[in-house]
Amino acid sequence: MSRLEKLVEQLEYVQGWVSLYSGALKGISDDDYRRTNYEAELELLRERERGIAERITELEDCEHSKVEDTGGPDGSQLCLQCGKIY
């Protein structure tokens, strides 16, 4: 599984939790003490979601400018930014 595929999987997982917490907040009144906790957790999840989405964009737009020789007989190189071997 590539780095990109792993990030997409993580993003889908986090989006599921964002959806769950968003739905739960709809059922909690404004004066309920749990609301603050749910809102804080939801904000952390959304920050994580944004971070993963940014990383996916970076990998998709990678120009392979930082590479290292893999040492293989075929002369392949490893991109240190996205992990792609080419």
N, C-alpha and C positions, 0 to 999 in steps of 0.2 A: 504494500500500500504506500503510495507516494505521500509526501508531506502535504501536498495540496488536498488529496483525498482525506487525509486525517483531519485537516483543518475544516474541511466541509462537514465532516462527521461531527466534529466538536461544535461547529456553528449550529447545526441542526439540533443537537442535544441542548445547547444553551437556549435556543429559540423555543424549544418545548417548555423549558422552565419559565422563560419570560411569559409565555402564554398562560401557563398555570398560575403564576403569581398575579398576572393582570386580571385573570378571571376571579381569583380569590379576593382581590381588592374590591371588586364590584359588589361583593356580598358583605363587606365589612363597613360598618358605619364610621363616620368621621371621628366620633368620640371614643371608639374602641381602642384600647391600648395596643392591640395587635397590629393595628393599621400602620403605625410608625415602623415597626419591625419589618412588615411586608414591603413597605415603600423603600426602606433602606436596602433590603435584599434585592428588590427589583432593580434599583439603581445600580447595584454592583453587577447584577446579571447583564444589564444593558451595556455597562462599560466593557464587560468581558466580550459581549456580542460585537461591539464596535471594534475592539482590538483584534478579534479573530477576523472580522471582515476586512480590516485594513491589511492584515498579514496575507490574506488570500489575494487581495489586489496586488500587493507587492510581489507575490510569487507569480501571478499571472503576467505581470508586466516586467518580470526580471529580464535584464539584458545580459546576464551571465558575465559581468565584468570582474568578478572575483572568482577565479578558478584555480584549481590545483590538479596537477597530474595525478592520475590514479595509480600510476606505476605498472599498469597492465601492458601487455604486448601490442594492443591495438591503438595505443596512444590516446585513449579516452581521458576526458577531464571531468572533474566534479565541480559543479558550481557551489561555492560556499554560501551563497545567499539562498538558493532555492533547493539545493540538494539534487538537482538533475544531473545525470551523467550523460555526456554526449561526446 
